[in-house]
Amino acid sequence: MKIAMVGSGYVGLVSGACFADFGHDVVCIDKDQGKIDRLHAGVMPIYEPGLDALVDSNVKAGRLSFTTSLAEGIQGASAIFIAVGTPSRRGDGHADLSYVHAVAREVGETLANDAVVVTKSTVPVGTGDEVERIIRDCAPSHRFAVVSNPEFLREGAAIGDFKRPDRIVIGAEDEFGRDVMREVYRPLFLNESPILFTSRRSSELIKYAANAFLATKITFINEMADLCEKTGANVQDVARGIGMDGRIGAKFLHAGPGYGGSCFPKDTLALLKTAEDYDSPVRIVEAVVKANDSRKRAMGRKVLEALGGMETARGKKAALLGLTFKPNTDDMRDSPAIAIAQTLVDAGVIVTAYDPEGMEQASPLMPDVTMCDSPYAAIEGADAVAIVTEWDAFRALDLDRVKALAHRPVLVDLRNIYRPDDMRAAGFAYSSIGRG
């Protein structure tokens, strides 16, 4: 089957490469000529473990190609995926659907065969109806269906998530759409991956509801961590104790500096706006968004406390280890590190930083932060070191070297990757999240 993937960003490129690996003939389409040129040269626009090798093998096999021409890319395609960005719209927080609508219009104007148009982008409830209307206005005589097929990819583990998914959600309104999507995902039948067919609107809401629920779990355990610090309890024990309950589950119960990334911040905000539009408040999600925003600055204040407090922090140096919102990605979108660094800079602290993959993306977002070429270069002369992202490279630091390089042996572990007793025995003034 020929598949056209419109949008060669994170979702589009990973999905396109995986579909090609399943044996489909895939064309990835993007308006950015520079991005397409780099892909032709084997240069990935994002960092995702294993993606470069997956793309290379399928290009060489002739199953994956790239173009800037939508008309050329969708010609003969049975499934046309829309995988463009839906960022928060400036000013009101609604999802910006201008890219989705523009693709729908161009597809309608150039469609020459029966096809299913699949919305892979995360979009508010009812977007598929508008996509269908736009295409119908442009191509009134063509047979097509509009389907919702949200993605559930974790950055850093996207290829595995695509090939071994928890579930595949398909929102379709007719049998034509369902039949084509069954064929698209037929290779996963061997893995017995569950496919959930729903209405299109239900599928659209499933994506937002899933992300909002996961964001709620993260925010809940972070608030429990604050309570643990006040009461002397250990949040890791609390998380294990509640996570062993099958109704709750252990995932997303890791206390830290708050959620970030390309999905949770914008999707929770878009869900709030959808709820407002339908006069159906989602007050739990509203509280989650507010609490998460506050937590990021609070983590900056936690580092300030390790520096001796706001009054004495000016002129001192703090080193941030990890800048991306999570490990194994170069994504800086809404990373807690941005707010933490800004809190420190506003207090007059000299900030250095190191991240294995994210510094190129971080530099324009943190103009007052000095980027270093290793964790130890960032640590040199620091009055406090803060672990912000739990990269593997930070899990076994040479603590003797850290002590020798730092001005003061102070470590703020915002990811709880070290044991308090071990750090105290090593001679560090150590603080972490929710561990008394």
N, C-alpha and C positions, 0 to 999 in steps of 0.2 A: 504494500500500500504506500502511496505517496502522501507524505505529511508536510505541510508548510507551517513553519513556526515563525510568527511575526513578532519580532522582539528577540534580541540576542543578549539580553542581560542575564541575571542570575537564573531566573526560572526558565527562560526560553532556551538558553544554551545548555543547561543541565538536562532539561526535558528532551530537547532535540537530540543531544548526544546519546541519551539512554534509549530513546525510540529507535535511533539508527542502530544501536548495539543489539536491539531486539530483531533487527533484520528489515525494518522499514526503510524506505527511501525518503530522507529528510532534507529539506532546504530551510536553513535559518535565514531570516530576512531582517535587515536593520537599515535604518536611514543613515546611520553614522558610517560614512565611507571609511574613516580612519579605523573604526572598530572592525569592519569587514576586512580591510587590508591586513590588520594585525592577525585576525583569525586565519586568513589565507597563509600567513607566515608562521602559523603555529603559536602565536602569542595570545594567551588567555587574557580577557579583560577583567577577570576576577580571580581571586585565589580560592580554590576549592580542591581539597586533596583528591588526586586521581583524575581530575577533569582533563588536564592536558594530554595524558596518555589515552584517555577514552576518545577524545576528539581526534587525536592523531590517527589512531587505529581505524576509526570509521571513515575518516577522510581518505585514507589510503585504500580502504576497501570499496570506496566509491558510493557509500551509502549516505554520506553527510557532505553537504556543500553550503556555500554562503553567497548571498547576493544582496544588493541594495534595491533591487527591482521587485516590488510586490507583484506586479502583473506577471513577471517572469516566474517568480517563486511559487505562486499559487496555481499556475497553469497545470491542469491535470491532477491536482491534489484532491483526495477524497475527504481529508480533514484539514481544516485551516485553523490553527491555534492562535489566539490573540494573547500574547504574553508580554504586554508593555506595562510600563509603570503606572501606578495609581497613587501618587504621593498625596499627602494632605494638602488641600487647597489653601493658599495663603488667605488669611483673613477670617475664615469661618470654620476650618477644620474638616470640611466635607472632603471626601475622596475626589481628586481631580480626574474626571473621566474623559478629558479632552483627547488624550492619546487613544483610548479605546474607541471613542466615537469616530475619530479620524481614520483609524484602521477599518472600522466597519464600513465607512463611506467609500473608501478606496476599494475594499473587497467587493462591495456592491457594484461599483463602476467597472470593475475588470473581470468579474466572475464569468467564466465561460463554460462551466460544467456543473453537474450536480455535486454538491459538497455539504459537509457539516461544518459550521463555524463554531469553534469551541472557545469559550471564554476561560482562559487559564489565569488571567489576572484576577487579583482579589478585588471584587466589586460589590457595591451595596445591592440590597434586594431590589429587584426590578430592572437592573441594568440589562439583563438579557432581553427583556421586552423592548427596550429602546434600541438595542443592537439589531434585533429582528426588524423593527420598524424602519431603521435607517437603510438596511440592506434591501428590504422590500421596496422602498421608495426608489432605490437606484436600479434594482433588478426585478421588476414585477413579474416577469415570465419565467424566472429560473426556479428550479426545485432546490431548496436548501433547508437546513434546520439549524437553529441556534441552541447550543448545549452549554451548560455550566459544568466545568470540571476543575474545581479548586485544587491548588497544590498544597501539600503538607510536608515540605522539605525543610530540614534543619540545616542551616549553614554549617559547614564542616563535616556533615554526614549526608549530604544531599544525594549522592549516587546510590548509596545503600538504601536510603529512604525511598527512592524512586523504584528501585528494583525489588525491594522487599517491603512493600508498604503495609501499614496497619489496615488500611482500607483505601478503596478507590471510590470517590463520590462522583456520580454522574447525574446531573439534573437535565432531563430531556422531556419534551412535551409530545413527541411522536415516535413511532416505531422506527422510522428512517434514522433518526438521530441515535436511538439506542442500538440499532444494528451496526452502524458504522463504528460506534464507540466500543462495542464488543470486539470488533475486529482489530481496532487500534490496540486494545489491551489484551488480546488473545494470548500473547506470549507469557503473560503473568498468570494465566490460568494454571500453568504447570506448577506454580508456587502456591496455588490455591489462595491467592490474594482475594479477600472478600470485596465484591463490587456492590455498592449500594446505589440503586437507581431511585431517584426521587424526582419531585417536581423541580423545575428550574429555580424557582424562588427559594425553596427549601435548601437546595444545594448552595446557593449564594449565601444564605444565612448560616449554614453549617460552618463555613470557613471563619466567619467573624465570631461566632459563638465559641468555637474551639480555641481560637487565639485569646479571646477575652477570658475564658475559663482558666487557661494556662497562666495568663498574666495575673489572674486572681490568686492562684496557688502560690506564685512567686511572692506576691505582695503580702499574702497572709503569713507565710513563714518568715518574711522579713520583719513583720510587726511582732510575731512571736519571739524573734531574736531580740528585739528591743526589750520585750518583757523579761526574757531570760537574763539579760544583762542587769536588769533592776532587781531581780529576785534571786540571782545566783544559780539558776538552772542552766542546762546546756542545750542549746537549740538543736544540736546534732542528735542528741538522745531523743529530744521531743519529736524531731522529724522522723527518726526511725520508728519511734513508738506509734505515731499516727499513720505512717506510711505502710506499716504492716497490716493495717486494716484494708482488706480488699476493696472496700467501698471508696477508699481515699487514694491509695496507691503512693508509691515512694517517689515517683518522678516529679520534677519541678518543685521539690521541697528542699532546695539548697539555699540557705540564707546568703545574701550578698549585697552588692551596692545598688540593686534595682535592675529592672529589665531595660533592654534597648534593642537596637537592630532595625531591620527593614520592615518588620511585620507588626509586632505587638504595639508599639506606640501609635502608629498611624491607624491600625485596625481597631483598636479600642476607641480611639477618637472618632473614627468614621461610624462605629456602631452607636456611639452616643448621639451623633448627628442624625443617624437614621431613626433612632428612637424618638428624638425630638420631632422629626418630621411626621412621625406617625402618632405623636402624642401618647407614647408608651414608655415612660421613664425606665431606665435601667440603672437604678441608684447604686447597686453594688459595683458595677463597672465604673460609674462616675467616681466613687470613692477610691477605687483601685488606681485610676489615672492620677488623681490628686495626690494620693499617698506615694506613688512611685516618683512623681516629679519632685516631691519634697525630700524623698530619701536620697537622691543623688547629691543634692547640696549638703545634706546632713553628713554624708560620707566625707565630703571635703572638710567639714567642721571636725570630723573625727581625726583626720590627719592633722588639722591645726592643733587639736588638743595634745597630740603626740609631740608637737613642736613646742609645747609649753603654754599654749593658749593664744587667742587672738592678739592679746596685748604685747606678747613677746615674739610673735612669729615673723614680723617684718624683717627682711634681710636674711632669714634663715633659708636653708635649701632642702627641698623635698624631691625625692626620686620616685617616679611612677613606673612600675613594671607592668606592662600590658595596657593597651589603649583601646583595642577593638572591643565590641560589646560582648564577645565570647571568643574562645580560642578557635584555631583552625579556620579563620576567615580573615579577610582584610577589611571587613565592613565596619565603618565608623558611625553609621547612622544612629543617632540618639544614644550613643555609647555613654554610660555613666562617667567615663573618664573625662568627657568634655566638661561636664558640670563640676566635677571634682577639681580639675585643673583650674577652671575659672575661679572657683571659690578660693583656691590657694593664691592665685595671681592677684585677685582683688584684695587679699590680705597682705600683699607685699612680699610673698614668698617667691624665692627663685626656684623654678620648677624645671627639672630634667626628666627625660622619659626614654623608654625603650620598648619596642614591640617587634616581634619577629616578622610580621607581615604588614602591619597597619600604618607605619609612619608616613608613607607617601600620602595616604589619604588623610592622616591626622594633621599634618603640618599646616595646611590652610585653615583648619578649624581651631588650631591652637598656636596662633602666631607668637605668643609670648613664652612658649615652652621650647626648651632646647632639646632636640632629638639627638640621641646618642647611638653609636654603632654596636653597643653591647650592654647587657644589664649592669656589668661592673663599671663601665664608663659612666653610666647614669648615676650609679651609687656613690662614686668618688666624691668625698667631701660632704655627703648628705647628712643633715641633722635628723632625717626620718626617711625611711623607705616604705612605700606602700605598694602592695601587690593588688592590682586592680582587675587583672584578667588572668585566669588560671591556666596559662600556657604550660605545657609540659616542661619547657625550658626553665621555669621558675620553681618547679617542685623539688629540685635537688640542688639548690644554690650552694656554693662553697661558702659556708657560714663563717669560717675563719677569714676567708678573703673579704667577705662583706664587712666584717668587723674591722679589718685592717684598713679598708678603703673609706668607710663611712666616718664622718666626723663624730657621730654618736651612734651606738648600737641600738637603734630604735626601729622596730618593724611593725607596720600596721598591715595585717593580713585580712583584706576585705573578702577573701574567698575561702578562708579556713583550711588552707592546704597544709599547714604545719601544726604540730601538737604543742600546746602551751607549755607543758612540762619540759619538752625537748628544747624549746627556745629559751626558756628561763635558765636551763642547765648550760646552754651555750653562751649565756651572758647577755642576752638581749632583753631590752624593755619591749615586751610583746603585747599587742592587743589584737583582738580578732572580732568576729561577729557573733554575738549571742552566746558567748561561753563564759558568762559570769565575770 
